[in-house]
């Protein structure tokens, strides 16, 4: 997956028969976390809908942990002013950070070319992470 290309996935929920779509993109920036999570790695931004129709926005890391329990993220879409967004992890899966108010976030993603998200990491503190989000493939409703 490229840091400039959205990857779209479709999945049919076997219980409801509904098709759900998600889109994911890697960050331009790479983070470097302290041991035991050594080495540089990108962060993934993933958006989509659950089979129940609920929208979601998730940040994910392959190796590492977000340090957030109902925290505030600093977010900047394009060249706009910094905004504060609420987020949380869902134990025990702390390598995923869920951003609240997904519908509004997805609308902002759909009209921006980049987003900078400052996310807190365990034993490392906050890192600003840039995503080039031009050509967002999902139409917000």
Residue frames as a rotation matrix with the C-alpha (Angstrom) as fourth column:
UNK 1
0.586 0.810 0.000 0.00
0.810 -0.586 0.000 0.00
0.000 0.000 -1.000 0.00
UNK 2
-0.337 -0.695 0.635 1.34
0.709 -0.631 -0.314 3.44
0.619 0.344 0.706 -0.96
UNK 3
-0.514 0.101 -0.852 1.29
0.680 -0.557 -0.476 6.58
-0.523 -0.824 0.218 1.14
UNK 4
-0.788 0.233 -0.570 -0.45
-0.427 -0.874 0.232 8.34
-0.444 0.426 0.788 -1.76
UNK 5
-0.613 0.550 -0.567 -2.98
-0.428 0.372 0.824 5.70
0.664 0.748 0.007 -2.82
UNK 6
-0.137 0.687 0.714 -6.20
-0.934 0.152 -0.325 4.68
-0.332 -0.711 0.621 -1.12
UNK 7
-0.930 -0.033 -0.365 -6.91
-0.155 0.937 0.312 0.94
0.332 0.347 -0.877 -1.07
UNK 8
-0.167 0.959 0.229 -10.62
-0.982 -0.182 0.049 0.10
0.089 -0.217 0.972 -1.12
UNK 9
-0.996 -0.071 -0.053 -11.95
-0.062 0.987 -0.147 -3.15
0.063 -0.143 -0.988 0.29
UNK 10
-0.100 0.995 -0.010 -15.44
-0.900 -0.086 0.427 -4.59
0.424 0.052 0.904 -0.06
UNK 11
-0.987 -0.159 -0.035 -16.84
-0.125 0.877 -0.464 -7.32
0.104 -0.453 -0.885 2.12
UNK 12
-0.096 0.983 -0.154 -20.21
-0.414 0.101 0.905 -9.03
0.905 0.151 0.398 2.21
UNK 13
-0.584 0.021 0.811 -21.50
-0.803 0.131 -0.581 -9.60
-0.118 -0.991 -0.060 5.73
UNK 14
-0.852 0.190 -0.488 -22.67
-0.044 0.903 0.428 -13.21
0.522 0.386 -0.761 5.74
UNK 15
-0.727 0.605 -0.323 -25.28
0.558 0.248 -0.792 -12.58
-0.400 -0.756 -0.518 8.43
UNK 16
-0.044 0.740 -0.671 -27.05
0.033 -0.670 -0.742 -9.63
-0.998 -0.055 0.005 6.77
UNK 17
0.262 0.068 0.963 -25.99
0.909 0.317 -0.270 -9.94
-0.324 0.946 0.022 3.13
UNK 18
0.968 0.083 -0.238 -24.96
0.034 -0.979 -0.202 -6.26
-0.250 0.187 -0.950 3.18
UNK 19
0.341 -0.884 0.320 -21.83
0.813 0.106 -0.573 -5.14
0.472 0.456 0.755 1.39
UNK 20
0.843 -0.167 -0.512 -19.54
0.231 -0.747 0.624 -2.90
-0.486 -0.644 -0.591 3.38
UNK 21
0.567 -0.690 0.450 -16.70
0.463 -0.185 -0.867 -0.79
0.681 0.700 0.215 2.03
UNK 22
0.728 -0.445 -0.522 -13.60
0.326 -0.446 0.834 0.56
-0.604 -0.777 -0.179 3.67
UNK 23
0.743 -0.574 0.344 -10.68
0.167 -0.338 -0.926 2.64
0.648 0.746 -0.156 2.45
UNK 24
0.758 -0.569 -0.318 -7.18
0.411 0.038 0.911 2.68
-0.506 -0.822 0.262 3.92
UNK 25
0.715 -0.612 0.336 -4.02
0.048 -0.438 -0.898 4.66
0.697 0.658 -0.284 3.32
UNK 26
0.282 -0.724 -0.629 -0.53
0.955 0.276 0.110 4.66
0.094 -0.632 0.769 4.87
UNK 27
0.813 -0.064 -0.579 1.01
0.181 -0.917 0.356 7.77
-0.554 -0.394 -0.733 6.40
UNK 28
0.752 -0.635 0.177 3.70
-0.078 -0.353 -0.933 9.77
0.655 0.687 -0.315 4.63
UNK 29
0.087 -0.702 0.707 5.58
-0.932 -0.309 -0.192 10.01
0.353 -0.642 -0.680 7.93
UNK 30
0.205 -0.099 -0.974 7.13
0.234 0.971 -0.049 7.04
0.950 -0.218 0.222 9.65
UNK 31
0.703 0.031 0.710 7.25
-0.647 -0.385 0.658 6.80
0.294 -0.922 -0.250 13.44
UNK 32
-0.173 -0.782 -0.598 10.08
-0.036 0.612 -0.790 5.34
0.984 -0.115 -0.133 15.46
UNK 33
0.743 0.549 0.383 8.99
-0.435 -0.040 0.900 3.97
0.509 -0.835 0.209 18.82
UNK 34
-0.140 -0.825 0.548 11.20
-0.986 0.067 -0.151 2.89
0.088 -0.562 -0.823 21.74
UNK 35
-0.809 -0.210 -0.549 11.87
-0.211 0.975 -0.063 -0.78
0.549 0.065 -0.833 22.58
UNK 36
-0.303 -0.428 0.851 10.38
0.150 0.861 0.486 -3.26
-0.941 0.275 -0.197 22.20
UNK 37
0.666 0.650 0.366 8.81
0.492 -0.014 -0.871 -1.59
-0.560 0.760 -0.329 19.12
UNK 38
-0.137 -0.842 -0.522 12.03
-0.021 -0.524 0.851 -0.73
-0.990 0.127 0.054 17.33
UNK 39
-0.705 -0.218 0.675 12.30
0.650 0.182 0.737 0.34
-0.284 0.959 0.013 13.74
UNK 40
-0.781 0.416 -0.466 10.50
-0.482 -0.876 0.025 2.86
-0.397 0.244 0.885 11.63
UNK 41
-0.653 0.645 0.398 6.94
0.729 0.677 0.099 2.18
-0.206 0.355 -0.912 10.56
UNK 42
-0.792 0.494 0.358 4.08
-0.195 -0.761 0.619 4.03
0.578 0.420 0.700 8.91
UNK 43
-0.716 0.689 0.111 0.66
-0.058 0.099 -0.993 4.47
-0.696 -0.718 -0.031 10.46
UNK 44
-0.802 0.500 0.326 -2.54
0.515 0.303 0.802 3.41
0.302 0.811 -0.501 8.69
UNK 45
-0.677 0.720 -0.151 -5.68
-0.538 -0.625 -0.566 5.52
-0.502 -0.302 0.810 8.42
UNK 46
-0.899 0.436 0.036 -8.78
0.376 0.727 0.575 3.42
0.225 0.530 -0.818 7.74
UNK 47
-0.638 0.766 -0.080 -12.36
-0.619 -0.572 -0.537 4.61
-0.457 -0.294 0.840 7.25
UNK 48
-0.849 0.391 -0.355 -15.53
-0.042 0.619 0.784 2.76
0.527 0.681 -0.509 6.43
UNK 49
-0.034 0.911 0.412 -18.87
-0.949 -0.159 0.274 1.42
0.315 -0.382 0.869 7.62
UNK 50
-0.789 -0.090 0.607 -19.78
-0.386 0.842 -0.377 -1.55
-0.478 -0.532 -0.700 9.77
UNK 51
-0.845 0.533 0.055 -22.44
0.427 0.608 0.669 -4.02
0.323 0.589 -0.741 8.55
UNK 52
-0.098 0.829 -0.551 -24.89
0.926 -0.127 -0.356 -2.11
-0.365 -0.545 -0.755 10.78
UNK 53
0.447 0.264 0.855 -24.14
0.729 -0.662 -0.176 1.06
0.519 0.702 -0.488 8.78
UNK 54
0.888 -0.188 -0.419 -22.10
0.205 -0.655 0.727 2.83
-0.411 -0.732 -0.543 11.47
UNK 55
0.722 -0.665 0.189 -19.17
-0.038 -0.311 -0.950 4.82
0.691 0.679 -0.250 10.15
UNK 56
0.812 -0.522 -0.262 -15.71
0.405 0.179 0.897 4.48
-0.421 -0.834 0.357 11.68
UNK 57
0.644 -0.755 0.121 -12.26
-0.397 -0.466 -0.791 6.09
0.654 0.461 -0.600 11.52
UNK 58
0.928 -0.373 0.016 -9.31
0.219 0.580 0.784 4.11
-0.302 -0.724 0.620 12.85
UNK 59
0.368 -0.918 -0.147 -5.58
-0.872 -0.287 -0.396 4.77
0.322 0.274 -0.906 13.11
UNK 60
0.990 -0.018 0.142 -3.49
-0.035 0.932 0.360 1.60
-0.138 -0.361 0.922 13.29
UNK 61
0.146 -0.984 -0.099 0.11
-0.989 -0.145 -0.019 0.57
0.004 0.101 -0.995 13.85
UNK 62
0.432 -0.075 -0.899 1.66
-0.288 0.933 -0.216 -2.79
0.854 0.352 0.382 13.07
UNK 63
0.043 -0.526 -0.850 4.00
0.808 0.518 -0.280 -2.77
0.587 -0.674 0.447 16.05
UNK 64
-0.900 -0.315 0.302 3.30
0.080 -0.799 -0.596 -0.43
0.429 -0.512 0.744 18.95
UNK 65
-0.198 0.848 -0.492 0.56
0.979 0.195 -0.058 0.91
0.047 -0.493 -0.869 21.14
UNK 66
-0.144 0.272 0.951 -1.44
0.085 -0.954 0.286 4.10
0.986 0.122 0.114 21.23
UNK 67
-0.759 -0.112 -0.642 -1.64
0.644 0.016 -0.765 5.68
0.096 -0.994 0.060 24.67
UNK 68
-0.787 0.571 0.234 -5.18
-0.479 -0.804 0.352 6.96
0.389 0.165 0.906 24.82
UNK 69
-0.581 0.750 -0.316 -8.28
0.812 0.561 -0.162 6.39
0.055 -0.351 -0.935 26.85
UNK 70
0.585 0.806 0.095 -10.78
0.811 -0.584 -0.036 9.03
0.026 0.098 -0.995 25.81
UNK 71
-0.273 -0.790 -0.549 -8.07
0.635 -0.577 0.514 11.49
-0.723 -0.208 0.659 24.77
UNK 72
0.777 0.417 -0.472 -7.99
-0.018 -0.735 -0.678 14.58
-0.630 0.535 -0.563 22.56
UNK 73
-0.004 -0.746 0.666 -6.08
0.910 0.273 0.312 14.49
-0.415 0.607 0.678 19.27
UNK 74
0.006 -0.046 -0.999 -4.84
-0.283 -0.958 0.042 17.59
-0.959 0.282 -0.019 17.50
UNK 75
-0.028 0.111 0.993 -5.91
0.831 0.555 -0.038 17.36
-0.555 0.825 -0.108 13.85
UNK 76
-0.171 -0.063 -0.983 -5.28
-0.332 -0.936 0.118 19.70
-0.928 0.346 0.139 10.94
UNK 77
0.356 0.364 0.861 -7.02
0.708 0.497 -0.503 19.25
-0.610 0.788 -0.081 7.58
UNK 78
0.485 -0.242 0.840 -5.04
0.719 -0.436 -0.541 20.90
0.497 0.867 -0.038 4.77
UNK 79
-0.611 -0.707 0.357 -3.97
0.428 -0.674 -0.602 24.37
0.666 -0.215 0.714 5.83
UNK 80
0.379 0.848 0.370 -6.93
0.023 -0.409 0.912 24.92
0.925 -0.337 -0.175 8.16
UNK 81
-0.026 -0.320 0.947 -6.66
-0.900 -0.405 -0.162 25.67
0.435 -0.856 -0.278 11.87
UNK 82
-0.891 -0.319 -0.322 -5.92
-0.126 0.856 -0.501 22.91
0.435 -0.406 -0.804 14.37
UNK 83
0.210 0.966 0.148 -9.02
-0.709 0.047 0.704 21.10
0.673 -0.253 0.695 15.62
UNK 84
-0.713 -0.359 0.603 -9.41
-0.687 0.529 -0.498 18.82
-0.140 -0.769 -0.624 18.62
UNK 85
0.107 0.689 -0.716 -10.98
-0.660 0.588 0.467 15.39
0.743 0.423 0.518 18.07
UNK 86
0.193 0.044 0.980 -11.88
-0.892 0.423 0.157 12.84
-0.408 -0.905 0.121 20.73
UNK 87
0.103 -0.227 -0.968 -10.49
-0.613 0.752 -0.242 9.32
0.783 0.618 -0.062 20.39
UNK 88
0.382 -0.026 0.924 -10.03
-0.836 0.417 0.357 6.10
-0.394 -0.909 0.137 22.34
UNK 89
-0.676 -0.462 -0.574 -8.45
-0.603 0.795 0.069 2.68
0.424 0.393 -0.816 22.20
UNK 90
0.547 0.830 0.108 -10.48
-0.780 0.459 0.427 -0.43
0.304 -0.318 0.898 22.92
UNK 91
-0.338 -0.739 0.583 -8.62
-0.901 0.432 0.025 -2.75
-0.270 -0.517 -0.812 25.26
UNK 92
0.461 -0.885 -0.056 -6.85
0.255 0.072 0.964 -5.02
-0.850 -0.459 0.259 24.73
UNK 93
0.322 -0.294 0.900 -6.30
0.945 0.162 -0.285 -3.89
-0.062 0.942 0.330 21.13
UNK 94
0.548 -0.110 -0.829 -4.26
0.265 -0.917 0.297 -0.73
-0.793 -0.382 -0.474 21.79
UNK 95
-0.637 -0.742 0.209 -2.61
0.447 -0.135 0.884 -0.79
-0.628 0.657 0.418 18.36
UNK 96
-0.366 0.604 0.708 -5.87
0.762 -0.242 0.601 0.73
0.534 0.759 -0.372 17.05
UNK 97
-0.825 0.122 -0.551 -7.10
0.267 -0.775 -0.572 4.23
-0.497 -0.619 0.607 17.86
UNK 98
-0.208 0.868 0.451 -10.78
0.970 0.123 0.212 4.99
0.128 0.482 -0.867 17.18
UNK 99
-0.995 -0.096 0.015 -11.69
0.095 -0.995 -0.035 8.59
0.019 -0.034 0.999 16.35
UNK 100
-0.325 0.927 -0.184 -15.13
0.634 0.070 -0.770 9.70
-0.701 -0.368 -0.611 17.51
UNK 101
0.341 0.604 -0.720 -17.60
-0.201 -0.701 -0.684 11.59
-0.918 0.378 -0.118 15.29
UNK 102
-0.430 -0.587 0.686 -16.54
0.428 0.537 0.727 9.50
-0.795 0.606 0.020 12.31
UNK 103
0.380 0.651 0.657 -19.20
0.895 -0.080 -0.439 10.93
-0.233 0.755 -0.613 9.99
UNK 104
0.951 -0.046 -0.307 -17.85
-0.060 -0.998 -0.035 14.49
-0.304 0.052 -0.951 10.40
UNK 105
0.056 -0.997 0.044 -14.23
-0.285 0.026 0.958 13.29
-0.957 -0.066 -0.283 10.12
UNK 106
-0.249 -0.097 0.963 -14.99
0.732 0.632 0.253 11.42
-0.634 0.769 -0.086 6.89
UNK 107
0.796 0.547 0.259 -16.67
0.591 -0.613 -0.524 14.53
-0.128 0.570 -0.812 5.43
UNK 108
0.703 -0.600 -0.382 -13.52
-0.431 -0.787 0.442 16.53
-0.565 -0.146 -0.812 6.22
UNK 109
-0.240 -0.795 0.557 -11.30
0.074 0.557 0.827 13.84
-0.968 0.240 -0.075 4.67
UNK 110
0.146 0.392 0.908 -13.40
0.873 0.381 -0.304 13.86
-0.465 0.838 -0.287 1.49
UNK 111
0.926 0.248 0.285 -12.75
0.357 -0.824 -0.441 17.59
0.125 0.510 -0.851 0.91
UNK 112
0.659 -0.748 -0.077 -9.06
-0.520 -0.526 0.673 17.77
-0.544 -0.404 -0.736 1.89
UNK 113
0.648 -0.526 -0.551 -5.80
-0.428 0.347 -0.834 16.83
0.630 0.777 -0.001 0.24
UNK 114
-0.388 -0.766 -0.513 -3.91
0.155 0.494 -0.856 16.09
0.909 -0.411 -0.073 3.45
UNK 115
0.797 0.536 0.278 -4.47
-0.212 -0.184 0.960 15.64
0.566 -0.824 -0.033 7.16
UNK 116
-0.445 -0.895 0.028 -2.02
-0.221 0.079 -0.972 15.90
0.868 -0.439 -0.233 10.04
UNK 117
0.729 0.677 -0.099 -2.98
-0.145 0.294 0.945 13.92
0.669 -0.675 0.313 13.14
UNK 118
-0.377 -0.821 0.429 -1.02
-0.682 -0.067 -0.728 14.14
0.627 -0.567 -0.535 16.38
UNK 119
0.655 0.614 -0.441 -1.50
-0.247 0.725 0.642 10.79
0.714 -0.312 0.627 18.13
UNK 120
0.236 -0.559 0.795 -0.11
-0.972 -0.118 0.205 9.68
-0.021 -0.821 -0.571 21.51
UNK 121
0.382 -0.213 -0.899 2.03
-0.232 0.920 -0.316 6.53
0.895 0.330 0.301 21.66
UNK 122
0.993 0.002 -0.120 2.91
0.109 0.402 0.909 4.43
0.050 -0.916 0.399 24.68
UNK 123
0.468 -0.856 -0.220 6.33
0.590 0.117 0.799 5.35
-0.658 -0.504 0.560 26.14
UNK 124
-0.419 -0.652 0.632 6.94
0.906 -0.260 0.333 7.81
-0.053 0.713 0.699 23.30
UNK 125
-0.433 0.331 -0.838 4.40
0.140 -0.894 -0.425 10.61
-0.890 -0.301 0.341 23.64
UNK 126
0.617 0.785 -0.059 2.60
0.109 -0.160 -0.981 12.34
-0.779 0.599 -0.184 20.77
UNK 127
-0.648 -0.708 0.279 3.79
0.393 0.003 0.920 12.18
-0.652 0.706 0.276 17.15
UNK 128
0.125 0.652 -0.748 2.37
-0.612 -0.542 -0.575 14.27
-0.781 0.530 0.331 14.29
UNK 129
-0.505 -0.196 0.841 1.49
0.385 0.821 0.422 11.95
-0.773 0.537 -0.339 11.41
UNK 130
-0.310 0.341 -0.887 0.74
-0.707 -0.707 -0.024 13.21
-0.635 0.620 0.460 7.90
UNK 131
-0.241 0.344 0.908 -1.54
0.558 0.815 -0.160 11.49
-0.794 0.468 -0.388 5.41
UNK 132
-0.848 0.062 -0.526 -1.99
-0.454 -0.596 0.662 12.53
-0.272 0.800 0.534 1.78
UNK 133
-0.506 0.762 0.404 -5.72
0.289 0.591 -0.753 11.91
-0.813 -0.264 -0.519 1.40
UNK 134
-0.426 0.311 -0.849 -6.44
-0.788 -0.588 0.181 13.37
-0.443 0.747 0.496 -2.03
UNK 135
-0.426 0.344 -0.837 -8.84
-0.685 0.481 0.547 11.38
0.590 0.807 0.031 -4.22
UNK 136
-0.703 0.255 0.664 -10.78
-0.510 0.471 -0.720 9.90
-0.496 -0.845 -0.201 -1.31
UNK 137
-0.928 0.192 -0.320 -12.68
-0.179 0.523 0.833 6.97
0.327 0.831 -0.451 -2.87
UNK 138
-0.528 0.781 -0.335 -15.74
0.848 0.508 -0.152 6.73
0.051 -0.364 -0.930 -0.59
UNK 139
-0.458 0.457 0.762 -18.63
0.053 -0.842 0.537 9.18
0.887 0.287 0.361 -0.93
UNK 140
-0.974 0.121 -0.191 -19.77
0.191 -0.007 -0.981 10.46
-0.120 -0.993 -0.017 2.47
UNK 141
-0.300 0.940 0.161 -23.52
0.528 0.023 0.849 10.54
0.795 0.340 -0.503 3.15
